[in-house]
């Protein structure tokens, strides 16, 4: 059986930082657009319910992404050979 491809260990490039930064800014702008549209189109009582939903949605996504990152970090480096 062949060895797995080596994992890249080089420095973080400016292009990769730019891509991640651009994606982060775009995601934030989309979130603000949702809040703006909800505030514009909903009554105050409806917006308060939406605000609770939006906060809970952010809380659950933040927790899920944190768990995903930690699970990825703790995963085996050579998963196909697990159990040997």
Beta strands, then each sheet from edge to edge (+ up, - down):
end
